[in-house]
Amino acid sequence: MTPHADSTPTDAPSPARERGEPSAGAPGTGRLVGLDLARGLAVFGMYAVHVGPAPGQDGVIGFLMEPAQGRSSALFAVLAGFAVALITGRRTPKTGEAGRQAVAKVIIRAVILLALGTALTLTGTPVVPILAFYGLFFLLVLPLYRLGAKPLALIAAGWALIGPQLLYALKPVVGGRVFLSYGQADGPVSLFFTGGYPALTWVPFVIAGMAVARCDLAATAVRIRLALTGVALAVTGYGGSWLALRLVPGAAEAVREAEQGSGMSSVSSVSPDSIGIFGDTPAGMLAAAPHSEATLSIVAATGVAILVITVCLAATDSFPRLRRLAWPVIAVGSMSLTAYVYHIVAIWLLNTEEATVPPLYVLLGFIESVTVLATVWSRFFQRGPLEWLTGRATAPVSRSQGRGSPKGL
C-alpha cells in the first residue's frame, strides 16, 4: 500500500518525495505522491465505514457515506498490489540476488501483517481488521512478481471471474460467511473463504494493483487509458449488475429478500456483516454491492480504485498548488499502516459502540486527530512509526544485499 520499497503494507515515501521533490538519482519519483493521496483518501474512507454515520440514512450525510462502503477497502487492496510491485521492482521486476532480496522483504512484511492483524482482532473491536488478510494476499501474489502488466491483468480478470463462483460452490463445505466472535483471531478458513476479506475473492484487487504499477504511470497517454479502463470497469460492474437483476426473472426479488434477512437496507450498501453472498440465493452472484464477493462487485470496485489512483496521480503531478493543499491528506497516506492501526486501537480504547457522541462528530474527530499527527510527524521523520519498524525488520535483508550484490541490481 505504499510507494517506498522499505516500508510496510503501506510503504511510505520520504517527505521530499511527498512534496514532489525528486530525490537524487531518481527523476520523476515525485509523481508517486499521488499514490499517497489515494492512500490518504482510502484511510478516511475506512474511518467513515467503521466509525461514521450509517450510509442508509436520509440526507446529505448518508449520501456522502455511501461511496466509502466496500470501495475504500478495495482501494487499499489495489494499492497493496502497488506495494508488492514497488518492492520487487516497479516497471522492471528485479532478478537474481536483488530479486531474492525483494522476495524476502515481501515475506517479512507479510508475516508482520499477519501478526499485527491477529493482534488487532484480539482487541475485540466491532471491526474486521484487514491486515491479516493483507499478509496472506502478499504471500499469494508473490509468485507473480516477475510478470508484466498484461499477464497480471489477465490473471486478475480470470481470478475475478472464477473466484466468486468457486467460493459460492464451496459454501456447503466451508460454510457461509461466518464471522467469529469479537476478540477471536482469524484462522486459515476465515482468511481464505469465510472472513470479511476472503482471499478467494480479494486477491484480484491486489493483482490488478500490480498490473497498474507495471505501467508507465508518468506517460499521459497511459494515464488516460487507465482512467478510461477504470470507468469502463465501473460501468460494466455496476451497469451489468443493474441490468442482470432486472432481466433475470426473480433475481431482484431474491436479492431483496436475502438482503432484508441479513439486516441490509439497500442493495447498494452491503456491509461485511452480511451472511455469505447474499444468504443462500444464487441471484446474489449478480449483485455489484460492496462486499457481496460477486464478480461484478470486484470488477466495479477495481474500476473505481483504478480511476481514483489515476486521478490522484494526474492531479498531484499537474497542479502543484493542489499538492500543497492536499499535503495533510498525503501525510496520512504516507503512513497509512500507522493510520489504520491507530483507528483500530482508538476504537478499542474509546469503545465507540458505547459512545453517546453522534457518529459524524466521532468520524470528524478521528480524521482530524490522525491528520494532525501525520502532518506533524512527517515534518520530522521520513516514515511513520510502524513503517519505520517494518523497515527495521527488513534492514538485515538490505544490508545483506549491499554486501553481496553489485549496485544497480
C-alpha positions as CSV (number, residue, x, y, z in Angstrom):
1,M,0.0,0.0,0.0
2,T,2.8,2.4,-0.2
3,P,5.4,3.6,-2.6
4,H,8.6,3.2,-0.7
5,A,10.3,-0.1,-1.0
6,D,11.4,-0.1,2.6
7,S,8.2,0.4,4.5
8,T,5.2,-1.8,5.1
9,P,2.0,-2.8,3.5
10,T,1.6,0.9,3.2
11,D,5.2,1.7,2.2
12,A,5.8,5.4,2.7
13,P,7.9,7.8,0.7
14,S,10.2,10.4,2.0
15,P,9.0,13.9,2.7
16,A,10.9,15.2,-0.3
17,R,9.1,12.7,-2.5
18,E,5.8,13.6,-0.9
19,R,6.3,17.3,-1.7
20,G,7.1,16.3,-5.3
21,E,10.8,16.9,-5.0
22,P,12.7,14.2,-6.9
23,S,15.4,12.6,-4.9
24,A,18.9,12.4,-6.2
25,G,19.3,9.8,-9.0
26,A,15.5,9.3,-9.1
27,P,14.0,11.7,-11.6
28,G,10.2,11.9,-11.5
29,T,9.7,9.9,-8.3
30,G,7.7,12.9,-7.1
31,R,4.9,11.7,-9.4
32,L,4.2,8.9,-7.0
33,V,3.0,11.3,-4.4
34,G,-0.4,10.7,-6.0
35,L,-0.3,7.2,-4.5
36,D,-0.1,8.7,-1.0
37,L,-3.0,11.0,-1.8
38,A,-5.0,7.9,-2.8
39,R,-4.0,6.1,0.3
40,G,-5.0,9.0,2.5
41,L,-8.4,9.0,0.9
42,A,-8.7,5.3,1.4
43,V,-7.8,5.8,5.1
44,F,-10.5,8.3,5.5
45,G,-12.9,6.0,3.7
46,M,-12.2,3.2,6.1
47,Y,-12.7,5.5,9.0
48,A,-16.1,6.5,7.6
49,V,-17.1,2.9,7.3
50,H,-16.0,2.0,10.9
51,V,-17.0,5.0,13.0
52,G,-19.1,7.2,10.7
53,P,-22.8,7.6,10.2
54,A,-24.8,4.8,8.5
55,P,-24.9,5.2,4.8
56,G,-28.6,4.2,4.6
57,Q,-29.8,7.3,6.5
58,D,-31.6,10.1,4.6
59,G,-29.9,13.3,3.7
60,V,-26.6,14.5,2.5
61,I,-24.6,12.7,5.2
62,G,-25.9,9.3,4.3
63,F,-25.2,10.1,0.6
64,L,-21.6,11.1,1.4
65,M,-21.0,7.9,3.4
66,E,-22.2,5.6,0.7
67,P,-19.1,5.8,-1.6
68,A,-16.8,4.6,1.2
69,Q,-18.7,1.3,1.6
70,G,-16.5,-1.5,0.3
71,R,-14.7,0.8,-2.1
72,S,-12.2,2.2,0.3
73,S,-11.0,-1.3,1.3
74,A,-10.9,-2.3,-2.3
75,L,-8.7,0.8,-3.0
76,F,-6.5,-0.3,-0.2
77,A,-6.2,-3.8,-1.7
78,V,-5.3,-2.4,-5.1
79,L,-2.7,-0.1,-3.5
80,A,-1.3,-3.2,-1.7
81,G,-0.6,-4.6,-5.2
82,F,1.4,-1.4,-5.8
83,A,3.5,-2.1,-2.7
84,V,4.4,-5.6,-3.9
85,A,5.3,-4.2,-7.3
86,L,7.4,-1.3,-5.9
87,I,9.3,-3.6,-3.6
88,T,10.1,-6.1,-6.3
89,G,10.9,-3.5,-9.0
90,R,8.0,-1.5,-10.3
91,R,8.3,-1.4,-14.1
92,T,11.1,-3.9,-14.4
93,P,11.0,-6.8,-11.9
94,K,14.2,-7.5,-10.1
95,T,16.1,-10.7,-10.8
96,G,19.0,-12.6,-9.4
97,E,20.2,-11.7,-5.9
98,A,18.2,-8.4,-5.9
99,G,15.0,-10.4,-6.8
100,R,15.6,-12.8,-3.9
101,Q,16.2,-10.0,-1.5
102,A,12.9,-8.3,-2.7
103,V,11.0,-11.6,-2.2
104,A,12.4,-11.9,1.4
105,K,11.2,-8.3,2.1
106,V,7.7,-9.1,0.9
107,I,7.6,-12.3,3.1
108,I,8.8,-10.4,6.1
109,R,6.1,-7.8,5.6
110,A,3.5,-10.5,5.1
111,V,4.5,-12.1,8.4
112,I,4.3,-8.8,10.2
113,L,0.9,-8.1,8.8
114,L,-0.4,-11.5,9.8
115,A,0.8,-11.0,13.3
116,L,-0.4,-7.4,13.6
117,G,-3.8,-8.2,12.1
118,T,-4.2,-11.1,14.5
119,A,-3.3,-8.8,17.4
120,L,-5.9,-6.2,16.3
121,T,-8.5,-8.9,16.0
122,L,-7.8,-9.9,19.6
123,T,-8.7,-6.4,20.8
124,G,-12.4,-7.4,20.3
125,T,-13.4,-4.2,18.4
126,P,-16.6,-4.4,16.2
127,V,-14.3,-4.1,13.2
128,V,-12.9,-6.9,11.0
129,P,-9.2,-5.9,10.7
130,I,-8.0,-6.3,7.2
131,L,-4.2,-6.6,7.9
132,A,-4.0,-10.3,8.5
133,F,-5.8,-10.8,5.1
134,Y,-3.3,-8.5,3.5
135,G,-0.5,-10.6,4.8
136,L,-1.9,-13.6,3.1
137,F,-2.5,-11.6,-0.1
138,F,1.1,-10.7,-0.2
139,L,2.2,-14.3,0.0
140,L,-0.4,-15.5,-2.6
141,V,0.6,-12.9,-5.2
142,L,4.4,-13.1,-4.7
143,P,4.9,-15.9,-7.3
144,L,3.6,-13.5,-9.9
145,Y,6.0,-10.7,-9.2
146,R,8.1,-11.2,-12.4
147,L,5.1,-10.9,-14.7
148,G,4.3,-7.8,-16.8
149,A,1.2,-5.7,-16.8
150,K,-0.8,-7.7,-19.4
151,P,-0.3,-11.1,-17.9
152,L,-1.1,-9.7,-14.5
153,A,-4.3,-8.0,-15.8
154,L,-5.4,-11.3,-17.4
155,I,-4.8,-13.3,-14.2
156,A,-6.7,-10.7,-12.2
157,A,-9.6,-10.9,-14.7
158,G,-9.6,-14.7,-14.6
159,W,-9.4,-14.8,-10.9
160,A,-12.3,-12.3,-10.5
161,L,-14.4,-14.5,-12.9
162,I,-13.6,-17.8,-11.3
163,G,-13.0,-17.0,-7.6
164,P,-16.6,-15.9,-6.6
165,Q,-18.2,-18.8,-8.3
166,L,-15.7,-21.2,-6.6
167,L,-16.4,-19.6,-3.3
168,Y,-20.1,-20.0,-3.8
169,A,-19.7,-23.6,-4.8
170,L,-17.6,-24.3,-1.7
171,K,-20.1,-22.8,0.7
172,P,-21.6,-26.2,1.6
173,V,-18.1,-27.3,2.6
174,V,-16.6,-24.2,4.3
175,G,-19.9,-22.7,5.5
176,G,-21.4,-19.3,4.7
177,R,-19.6,-16.2,5.7
178,V,-19.2,-16.8,9.4
179,F,-17.8,-14.0,11.5
180,L,-16.0,-15.1,14.6
181,S,-17.0,-13.6,17.9
182,Y,-15.2,-10.3,18.6
183,G,-11.7,-11.0,20.1
184,Q,-11.2,-14.3,18.3
185,A,-8.3,-14.4,15.8
186,D,-9.0,-15.4,12.2
187,G,-8.0,-18.9,11.1
188,P,-7.0,-20.1,7.7
189,V,-10.6,-21.0,6.7
190,S,-11.6,-17.4,7.6
191,L,-8.6,-15.9,5.7
192,F,-9.3,-17.9,2.6
193,F,-13.0,-18.3,2.5
194,T,-15.4,-17.0,5.2
195,G,-13.8,-13.9,6.6
196,G,-14.6,-10.2,5.9
197,Y,-12.0,-10.1,3.0
198,P,-11.7,-13.7,1.8
199,A,-8.6,-14.3,-0.3
200,L,-10.5,-16.2,-2.9
201,T,-12.3,-13.1,-3.9
202,W,-10.0,-10.3,-2.8
203,V,-6.7,-11.3,-4.4
204,P,-7.8,-10.0,-7.8
205,F,-7.7,-6.4,-6.4
206,V,-4.0,-6.9,-5.4
207,I,-3.1,-8.4,-8.7
208,A,-4.8,-5.6,-10.6
209,G,-2.7,-3.1,-8.5
210,M,0.4,-4.9,-9.5
211,A,-0.6,-4.7,-13.2
212,V,-1.2,-0.9,-12.9
213,A,2.1,-0.4,-11.2
214,R,3.9,-2.1,-14.0
215,C,2.6,0.6,-16.4
216,D,4.5,3.8,-17.3
217,L,2.5,6.0,-14.9
218,A,4.4,9.1,-16.0
219,A,3.0,8.9,-19.5
220,T,-0.1,11.0,-20.1
221,A,-1.4,8.5,-22.7
222,V,-1.1,5.7,-20.2
223,R,-2.9,7.6,-17.6
224,I,-5.7,8.4,-20.0
225,R,-6.0,4.7,-20.9
226,L,-6.0,3.7,-17.2
227,A,-8.7,6.3,-16.4
228,L,-10.9,5.1,-19.3
229,T,-10.3,1.5,-18.2
230,G,-11.4,2.4,-14.7
231,V,-14.6,4.0,-16.0
232,A,-15.3,1.0,-18.3
233,L,-14.8,-1.5,-15.4
234,A,-17.1,0.6,-13.1
235,V,-19.8,0.9,-15.7
236,T,-19.5,-2.8,-16.6
237,G,-19.7,-3.9,-13.0
238,Y,-22.5,-1.6,-11.7
239,G,-24.4,-1.3,-15.1
240,G,-24.1,-5.1,-15.7
241,S,-25.5,-5.8,-12.2
242,W,-28.3,-3.3,-12.7
243,L,-29.3,-5.0,-16.0
244,A,-28.9,-8.5,-14.7
245,L,-31.0,-8.1,-11.6
246,R,-33.8,-6.7,-13.8
247,L,-33.5,-9.1,-16.8
248,V,-33.1,-12.4,-14.9
249,P,-36.5,-13.5,-13.7
250,G,-36.9,-13.3,-9.9
251,A,-33.3,-12.2,-9.3
252,A,-34.0,-8.7,-7.9
253,E,-36.7,-10.1,-5.5
254,A,-34.4,-12.9,-4.3
255,V,-31.6,-10.5,-3.6
256,R,-34.0,-8.1,-1.8
257,E,-35.3,-10.9,0.4
258,A,-31.8,-12.1,1.3
259,E,-30.8,-8.5,2.0
260,Q,-33.6,-8.0,4.4
261,G,-32.9,-11.3,6.0
262,S,-29.4,-10.2,6.8
263,G,-30.4,-6.7,8.0
264,M,-29.4,-4.8,5.0
265,S,-31.2,-1.6,4.0
266,S,-30.3,-1.4,0.3
267,V,-28.7,-3.4,-2.4
268,S,-26.1,-0.7,-2.9
269,S,-24.8,-0.8,0.7
270,V,-23.8,-4.2,1.9
271,S,-21.7,-4.4,5.0
272,P,-19.2,-7.1,5.8
273,D,-21.7,-8.4,8.3
274,S,-24.0,-9.8,5.6
275,I,-24.5,-13.6,5.7
276,G,-22.4,-15.2,3.0
277,I,-23.0,-14.0,-0.6
278,F,-26.5,-12.5,0.0
279,G,-27.5,-15.5,2.0
280,D,-28.1,-18.7,0.0
281,T,-29.5,-17.2,-3.2
282,P,-27.6,-17.7,-6.4
283,A,-29.0,-14.4,-7.5
284,G,-26.5,-12.7,-5.2
285,M,-23.8,-13.6,-7.8
286,L,-25.4,-10.9,-10.0
287,A,-25.0,-8.1,-7.4
288,A,-22.3,-5.5,-7.6
289,A,-22.9,-4.4,-4.0
290,P,-19.9,-3.8,-1.8
291,H,-18.7,-7.0,0.0
292,S,-21.1,-9.2,-2.0
293,E,-17.9,-11.0,-3.2
294,A,-19.5,-11.4,-6.6
295,T,-17.6,-11.0,-9.9
296,L,-19.5,-7.8,-10.9
297,S,-18.7,-6.3,-7.5
298,I,-15.0,-7.0,-7.9
299,V,-15.0,-5.6,-11.4
300,A,-16.8,-2.4,-10.4
301,A,-14.7,-1.7,-7.3
302,T,-11.5,-2.3,-9.2
303,G,-12.6,0.2,-11.8
304,V,-13.3,2.8,-9.1
305,A,-9.9,2.2,-7.5
306,I,-8.0,2.5,-10.8
307,L,-9.9,5.7,-11.6
308,V,-9.1,7.2,-8.1
309,I,-5.4,6.3,-8.3
310,T,-5.1,7.7,-11.9
311,V,-6.9,11.0,-11.0
312,C,-4.7,11.4,-7.8
313,L,-1.5,10.8,-9.8
314,A,-2.5,13.2,-12.5
315,A,-3.8,15.9,-10.1
316,T,-0.7,16.0,-7.9
317,D,1.6,16.0,-10.9
318,S,-0.3,18.7,-12.8
319,F,-1.3,21.0,-10.0
320,P,1.5,21.8,-7.6
321,R,-0.8,24.1,-5.6
322,L,-3.2,21.2,-5.1
323,R,-0.4,19.1,-3.9
324,R,0.4,21.6,-1.2
325,L,-3.2,22.0,-0.2
326,A,-3.6,18.2,0.0
327,W,-0.4,17.8,2.0
328,P,-2.1,16.8,5.2
329,V,-4.0,14.0,3.4
330,I,-0.8,13.0,1.6
331,A,0.9,12.8,5.0
332,V,-1.7,10.4,6.3
333,G,-1.4,8.3,3.1
334,S,2.4,8.2,3.5
335,M,1.9,6.3,6.8
336,S,-1.3,4.5,6.1
337,L,-0.3,1.4,8.1
338,T,0.1,3.5,11.2
339,A,-3.1,5.4,10.5
340,Y,-5.0,2.2,10.1
341,V,-3.7,0.7,13.3
342,Y,-4.3,4.0,15.1
343,H,-8.0,4.0,14.4
344,I,-8.5,0.3,15.4
345,V,-6.7,0.9,18.7
346,A,-8.7,4.2,19.2
347,I,-11.9,2.3,18.7
348,W,-10.8,-0.3,21.2
349,L,-9.7,2.3,23.8
350,L,-12.7,4.7,23.4
351,N,-15.3,1.9,23.0
352,T,-17.1,3.9,20.3
353,E,-20.0,1.5,20.3
354,E,-21.0,2.8,23.7
355,A,-20.3,6.5,22.9
356,T,-23.2,8.9,23.0
357,V,-21.4,11.4,20.7
358,P,-23.1,11.5,17.2
359,P,-21.2,9.3,14.7
360,L,-20.4,12.3,12.5
361,Y,-18.5,14.0,15.2
362,V,-16.7,10.8,16.1
363,L,-15.7,10.5,12.5
364,L,-14.5,14.1,12.2
365,G,-12.5,13.6,15.5
366,F,-10.8,10.6,14.1
367,I,-9.9,12.3,10.8
368,E,-8.7,15.5,12.4
369,S,-6.6,13.7,15.0
370,V,-4.8,11.4,12.6
371,T,-4.3,14.2,10.1
372,V,-2.7,16.5,12.7
373,L,-0.5,13.6,14.0
374,A,0.6,12.6,10.5
375,T,1.3,16.1,9.4
376,V,3.4,16.9,12.5
377,W,5.2,13.6,12.3
378,S,6.1,13.9,8.7
379,R,7.8,17.2,9.3
380,F,10.4,15.5,11.4
381,F,10.6,11.9,10.2
382,Q,10.7,10.2,6.8
383,R,8.4,7.3,7.8
384,G,5.5,6.6,10.1
385,P,6.3,4.8,13.3
386,L,5.1,1.4,12.1
387,E,6.5,1.9,8.7
388,W,9.9,2.6,10.3
389,L,9.6,-0.5,12.5
390,T,8.8,-2.6,9.5
391,G,11.7,-1.1,7.6
392,R,14.0,-2.0,10.5
393,A,12.7,-5.6,10.3
394,T,13.8,-5.8,6.7
395,A,17.1,-3.9,7.3
396,P,19.2,-7.1,7.6
397,V,18.0,-8.2,4.2
398,S,19.0,-4.8,2.7
399,R,22.4,-5.0,4.4
400,S,22.9,-8.4,3.1
401,Q,22.1,-7.2,-0.4
402,G,24.5,-4.3,-0.1
403,R,27.4,-6.6,0.9
404,G,26.7,-9.3,-1.7
405,S,25.2,-7.6,-4.7
406,P,26.6,-5.2,-7.2
407,K,25.0,-1.8,-7.2
408,G,22.1,-1.3,-9.7
409,L,20.5,-4.7,-9.3
